[in-house]
Amino acid sequence: MRNNIKVERARKDMTQEQLAEALGVSRQTINAIEKNKYLPSTLLALKMSNLFGLTVNELFVLEESD
């Protein structure tokens, strides 16, 4: 699975720290999600999609090998 969190964060001119604060998680969690080292919970993915005004499917994309 890949994600577009870093791209969407840049569009909103947000740092990892600002996004983390808005979502109630640590900056390290955002970093790990962006690097595909951690898959967020359903709740966190929904919070991200609401914050960016996108669907979960627009933020997180299943790849063929997944």
C-alpha positions as CSV (number, residue, x, y, z in Angstrom):
1,M,0.0,0.0,0.0
2,R,1.2,3.5,-0.8
3,N,-0.1,6.8,0.4
4,N,-0.3,10.4,-0.7
5,I,0.0,11.9,2.8
6,K,3.2,13.8,2.1
7,V,1.8,15.3,-1.1
8,E,-1.4,16.4,0.5
9,R,0.4,17.8,3.6
10,A,2.6,19.8,1.2
11,R,-0.5,21.1,-0.6
12,K,-1.8,22.4,2.7
13,D,1.7,23.8,3.7
14,M,1.7,21.7,6.8
15,T,4.7,20.2,8.7
16,Q,4.6,16.7,10.0
17,E,4.4,18.3,13.5
18,Q,1.3,20.4,12.5
19,L,-0.4,17.4,11.0
20,A,0.4,15.2,14.0
21,E,-1.0,17.8,16.4
22,A,-4.2,18.2,14.3
23,L,-4.7,14.4,14.4
24,G,-3.7,13.8,18.0
25,V,-0.7,11.6,17.2
26,S,3.1,12.0,17.3
27,R,5.3,13.4,14.5
28,Q,7.0,10.0,14.5
29,T,3.7,8.4,13.6
30,I,3.2,10.7,10.6
31,N,6.8,10.1,9.5
32,A,6.3,6.3,9.7
33,I,3.0,6.5,7.8
34,E,4.6,8.6,5.0
35,K,7.4,6.1,4.7
36,N,5.0,3.2,4.6
37,K,6.5,1.7,7.7
38,Y,3.2,1.9,9.6
39,L,-0.4,1.5,8.5
40,P,-2.8,3.8,10.4
41,S,-5.9,2.6,12.1
42,T,-9.2,3.0,10.3
43,L,-10.0,5.9,12.7
44,L,-6.8,7.7,11.9
45,A,-7.2,7.1,8.2
46,L,-10.7,8.6,8.4
47,K,-9.5,11.6,10.4
48,M,-6.8,12.2,7.7
49,S,-9.3,12.0,4.9
50,N,-11.6,14.5,6.6
51,L,-8.7,16.9,7.3
52,F,-7.6,16.8,3.7
53,G,-11.1,16.7,2.2
54,L,-10.4,13.5,0.3
55,T,-11.6,9.9,0.5
56,V,-9.5,7.3,2.2
57,N,-9.0,5.7,-1.2
58,E,-7.5,8.9,-2.5
59,L,-5.0,9.0,0.3
60,F,-4.2,5.3,0.5
61,V,-3.8,3.1,-2.6
62,L,-3.6,-0.6,-2.7
63,E,-0.9,-1.8,-5.1
64,E,-1.1,-5.0,-7.1
65,S,1.2,-6.9,-4.8
66,D,-0.9,-6.1,-1.7
